[in-house]
């Protein structure tokens, strides 16, 4: 990122760059990225000291799609009848009770929206007790139907539940007047008065009692899922998958995740690099940006300066490739050899700069693990770390790669030594020093996309072994022997924070099993 050559609000292009731009201004970028990657990056950007030439276009990461939520209060006022049961459970007895509940819900949803770091659009609350109107509302343009199931009957709830969309039911125990469906959500709505689940598209995890934070993490998971489904990504050198088991990964990504994978050949990339390096204005700008980057606190240069300058030019080319395909996601195949003669550097540093700027940028084009990175990026609103795992032992495992984001929490830069890429001893690769004591989410996707494994970890140390440059020893907050026994695939994905619940909830919606090794009994 230009010291943030993320340039946060402005992603440079260069005179050789295409006319197809993601032309987003600063305000649009800040609004699009949300809390995690916007304003702090802008404030910290050292590019403020570099005058951007007017003939280098600006564009930014694609704003994520907000999660659209339709809240509906299903309620009726019971009418007294003599000598018979005339009311069900629930604290709603007069019209004023309904009005109070409407105000309560509206206030809670405003707070939920204000407290969420990801964008959501909450539609106006609808109040109904009519099955036909419920069926009409279920077809409307929303992602999530949020049902406040006060006391309307089963046909209303069933008609609101569209299996082609997501449904979450909220019931009250102590957060307000008690709801009827606090009693019968499981046995009537989910199980239809038998032992087996019978409501399509909904299960026990889709019912929330009282707590707004329980709604929030579910919405965070669904927001991540919405944004990965159909995601477009540029694959330089074509898509692939690690090892024999990963050869079907690109097709799985296209079918399970509906991903739009756009192949760009190395011939095309080579021509773009030549044009970019022949553009004296662009090269001068990139050198200045690289100089500002190297002034950043915590950055140590331990390779040739020319590799850094060339890395900034290559970053511009990658941004332009994404702009041509109208996306903010890119992955590089054969990144340890093919790209070096073309760019006279490595892709390692550009991938760090892009991830720090809010893009999705991955090496190796391993589509076994790439979907987990995109999903986790959206769920966390932070950059993620694709890594090579080692052999877990004594509740410790080392994870490493020659590129990693330096803005792992989405706001602050971790220290980084800029060295050569380890295997080639060439180019520019960051050794990011992860924050000791930091809790992390670790995901291990399997080759067949049947079950993903995950666990919570803690950063213990940042050694300097003769392996990939960004390396960290993490403490395994799970059964180490079970991790060894059940590890699948190869590459892992990691982020700061614990988002295991969100990942598991999202995976269930696409039919993938989640093995959370850190789940408490």
N, C-alpha and C positions, 0 to 999 in steps of 0.2 A: 503494500500500500504506500506509497510515497511517504514514508515515515508514518505512515498511514498512507501508503500509495493507494490505499483503498480510496483515497481521495474522498472518501466518504460520500460527499454529496455529488461529486463529479468524477465520472470515470472516463479518462482520456481515450482518444482514438487515434489521431494521427492523420496526415494528409492522404496516406495510402488507404485509409479506412473506408469501409463501405458506406453507402448512403442510407442503408437500413439501420437506424439508430434507435436505441431505447432512450429517447430524449426526455429525461426526467430532471426537473430543477431541484434545487436544494429543499424546498418546502415539501415537494412530492416525496423525495427520498426519505426525509425524516418521518413523514406520516406513514410511509409504506413499511419501513423497517420496524417500527414500534420501539419500545423502550430499550431493548437490549443492545442495539447496534447503531443508534442514530446520533443523538445530540452529543454524547461524550466523545464519539469518534471525530465529530466535526470540531469540537473544542480543542482536541488534542492534535489535530492535523498539522504537521509541519509544512504541508504544502502551502499553507497560508503565506509562507515566506517565498514561494516560487510563483512567479508570474506566468499564468497559463496562456500560451499563444492562442489568439482568436481562431486560428485555422485548425486547432485540434478540438474536435467535437467532444461534448461531454454526455455521458449517459451513466446509469446507475443500476444496481441490482433490481430485478423485477419486484415490484411491491407484492407481498403475499396476499392471497385472497382472504378476506375476513370470514370468520365463521358466522353464518346467518342463523339466528335463533328466533323461533316463533313461540313465545310463551302463551299458554292458554289456561285459564282457570275453569275447571269443570265443576259446576256448583248449581244447586237448587235450594230454595227455601221450602222446608217441609210444611205441610198444612195439617193442622190438628183434625183428628177424626175421633168420634166417641167410641169408647169401649173396644179399642184395637190398637195395635202398634202402628204408629203413624210417623215416626221419625227414626232414622238410622243414627249410628254413631256420628259425632262431629259437632263442632261448636258454632254452627251457623244456623241462627234461628229467626233472624229478621233482616230486611234489606240493608240496614246499617252495618250489619256484620259483613256482608258482601263488599260494601264500599270500603270498609276498613281493611279488608283483605286485599282488595285491589291496590290500595295505597301502600300496604305493606310490601306486596310483591314488587311494585314499581320501584320503591325505595331500595329494596334488596338488589334488584337487577342493576340499578344505577351504581350501587357500590361494587357489585361484582365486576361490572365493566370497567370502573375506575381502577380497581385493584389488579386487573389482568394485564400482563405485559404483552399479550398478543391481541391483534385486532379482532373485534367481534361486532357484529351489527345485530342489535336486539330490536325486533319488531314490536309495535304496540301490543300490549296485552289484550287478548280476546277472552271474553267471558261467555260461556255457552253451556247449555244442557240439552242439546238437540243433536241426535245422531247424524241426521242428514247434513247439517251445517258442519259437523265435525268432519265428515267425509270430504266435503268441499275444501275445508281448510287444510286437510292433509295433503292435497294436491298442489298447494301454493308453492311459491318459490322460496324455499328455506332449506337449510341443511339439517337443523335439529328442531324437532318438536319437543318443547319443554312443557310437560303436562303437570299442572298443579292440581292433583287429584283430590279435591275436597270431598265431594259426596255425590257427584253424578254417577249414573249407573254404567255397567260394563260395556254396553253397546256404544256409548259415547267414547269411551277410552279406546276400544278396539277400532273404531272408525278413524280416530285421530292417529293411530299407529300405522304409518305407511312403511312397509318393509324395504322400500327403495330409498328411504331416508333414515336418519338416526333419531331415536326417541329416548328421552330421559324423563322419568317420572319423579316428581318431588312431593313428599308428604310431610305433614307436620306432626311432631310429638309434643315438643315443648317450645318451639320457636314462634308459636301463635296458637290460635284455636286448633284443637286436634282435628285431624282429617279422618274420615271414614276409611280411606284406603291405606291409612297407617295399619289398620287391622287386616285388610283383605287383599292387599296388592299381590302378595305371593300366591295365596291359594286360589284366588279367582282370576286375577289378571294374567299372571305368569303361567299358572298351572291348570286353569280352567276346571278346578275342583277335582283334578286327578293328581297322581304323583309326578307325571312327566311334564316338562315345560311344553307349552302349546302356543305361545304368542310369537309369531314369526318376527324375527329381527330384534327381539328383546330378551334379556335374561336378568338374573338377580343383580348383576353389576350395574344395571341401568336404573335402579331405584335408589333415591337419595332421601335420607331422613334429616331434616332440620338444617344441616350445615352447608353454608355457601361454599366453603373451601372444597367440599366434596363435589359440588357442581363444577367448580373452577378447574380442578385437575382433569375431570372428564372432558370438559370443553377444550382444554389445552390439547388433549390427546386427539380429539376429533378435528381440531384446527390443523394439527400436524398431518393427519390422515387426508384431509381435504386437499392440502397443498402438495402432497406427494402424488396423489392420484392424477395421472395424466401429465406429470411433470416432463418438460422437454429438457434434454441435456445434449450437449455437443460432445461427441467422442472422437478425439483426435487419434487417428490410426485405427479407428473402429472399436466397437465394444468387444469385451471378452469376459472371461471368468477364470479365476485362478485354478490350476490343476485340472486333472481329468474330471473331477466332480463338478467343476465350475463351467464347463463348456455350454451347458444349457441355460446359464444364468441370464444372458441378454434376452432370450425368449421369455423366460419367466418374468423378467422385469417388464416386458411389453404386455404380457397377459395379466399377471397378478396385479401389478401396480399401474398398468395402462401407460407406461412411460413412452415418451416420444423420443427415441434415440436418433440423433442426427450425426452420421459419420462424416468426418472431414479427413481427407487424405493428407499424408505428409507432403505430397507434392504441392497441394494447395497451401499448406502451412508454410512450406519453404518459400514459395513466391511471396506470401504476405510478409515474412520476415525480411526478405531481400528489399522489398519496397519500403518497409518501415525503417530499416537501417540506412537506406538511401535518402531518407527524409531528414535533412539537417536540422530542421526546426524541432521535429519530434525527438531526435537524438539529443539535442542540446537540452531540451526540457527534461528528458529522462535522466540525464546526467545530474542536472540540478536537483531533481527529485530524489535521486539516489544519494546525493550528498546530504540532503536534509534528513533522509532516513538514517544515515550513518551517524548523525548528530543526536539521534534520539537517545534518551537516557535508557541504559540497560542494553544497548546494542554494542557488540564487540566484533570488529572485523578481523577475521583470521584466514582470509583468502585474498586473491587478487581483486583489486578494485574494479577492473574491467569486467569481471564476472557479475558484479552488482549492477553496473551500468547496463550491461546486456540483458540482465534479468528484468530490469524495468522496461526495456523495449519489448521484451517477450511478453511481459504482463499486458502491455498495451495491445499487442497482437491478440492475445487470448480474449481480452475484453471485446475487441472488434469482432472476433469470431462469434462470441455470444450475442453481440448486437445484431449481427447478420441473421442469426437464427431466432432472435427475439426471445432470449432466455438469459438466465443468470447462473447456469450450471454448466460445468465443463469437466471432462476427465481426460487424462493423457495416457495412451497406451504406449508400450515400449519406451517409457520415459527415461530408462537408464542407458539408452544408447542412441536411438534414432534421432532424438531431438538435439543432441549435443553438437554435431557438426553443423546443423542448420542455424542454431542460435548462438553458438560459441559460449554457452553457459548451460546450466541445467534448469529444469522446470521447478525445482524444489522451492526456491525463494519466491517465484511468482505465485505458486500455489498458496504459500503462506500469506502473501499480500492480498490475494483475492479472498481467501477465507476471512481474514481480518476485516475486510471491507464489506462482508455480508454476502458474498457469493458462495456458491457450492462448488468447490474445486478439489478434485481428487486425482491422485496418481494411479497408474496401472490399469485403469478401466475395468476394474474387477466388479462386475455387476452382481456378484454374490453379496458384496458388502455395501456397494454404493446406495441401494435403496435404504439401508439402515441409517446411513449418514444423512440423507435428505430428510427422512422422517425425524431423526433425532435433532437435526438442525432446526426444523420448524417447531418441534415440541419445546425445545429449550430456549429458542430465540437467541442462540449462541453458536459460535463456530464449534466444529467437532473434529476429532482426531482419528483418522484412519491409521491403523498401526499393525505391525507384525507382533503377534504374541510369542512368548517363549514358553518353557515348560513350568507350569505352576508347581511350587514346592514350598513347604514350611509357611503356608499362607501368604506367599509372595510370588508375584510374576512380573517380569520385565516386559513392557510394551514399548515399541520403538519404530520410527520411520525417519527418513531424511527430510521430511517436511511436516510441519505442524503449525496450527494457528498460534500466534503469540497473544492474541486477544481472546483467551479462552473463556473469560467470563462475560464477553461482549462489551466490556467497558474499558478495562485496564490492560496495558501491555505487560506481559511477563518478560523478564530479561531473556535475551537471545544472543548466542554466539553464532556468527555467520562463518561457517567453515566450508570446506569442499564436501561434495557428495561422497559418502564413505567408500562405496564399492569402486568408483571410478577415480577418486581423489581429484576431482575436477569440478569446476563450477562453484555455485553458491548454494549452501544448504543450511537451514537454521537448526541450531540446538536450543530449543526452547526449554527454559527452566520452569517446570510446572510448580505451582505453589505447594509447599509441603503442608501436609495436614488436610489438603483439599479433598472433599468427598467427590467421587466420580461415579458416573454410570458407565458400565461396560456392556457391550452387546456383541454376541458371537452368533452371526447368522449361519445357518446350515446350507449345504449345497442345494438341497432339494426344495427349499422354501416350505418346509413342513413344520419345523419347530426352531425358534430362535432361543438362545440361552442368554441370560443376563445376570449381572450381580453388581452389588455396590462395592466400591473400592476406596482406598485412601492413598494419596500420594505420600510415599515414604522418603524417596531419595531421587536425585537426578544424577546418576553415575556418568562416567565417561569411558564406557567400554568400547572395544573395537567392533562396533555394530552401527546401525543407522544412528544418525546424529541426535535427533530428538528422542531421548530415551528416559524412561522413568520406571522406578520400582514401585509397584502399587501393592498395598496390603489388601488381601482378599477378605471381604466381610461376608463370608459364606463358607461352606464346607469345601476345603481345598481338594480333598480326595474326590468328592462328587464332581467338582469342576473338571478335574483331570479325566474322570471316567466319561463325562458327558460332552466334552468339547467336540464341536463339529466344524466343518468348513476350514477356513484358514484365517483370513484377516478379521480383526475386531474393529469395533467403532467405540469411541469413548467421548464423554463430555464432562464438564464440571456439573456438580449437583446430582441429586438422586431423582431420576425420572422413570424409575422402573415401572411404577403403576401405570403411568401414561402410555409407555411403550406397549405393555401387555394389553391394555384396554383397546388401543388402536389395532394391534395385531389380530385380536379376536374378531374385529369387524370385517376383516378380509379372510378369515378362516385359517389363520396361522396360529399354531400353538406356541405359548410362551412359557418357558421354563425359568422362573425367577428363583435363583439359588439363594437369594438373600431374604426371601419372604419369611417373615416371622410366623411361627406356628400359633 
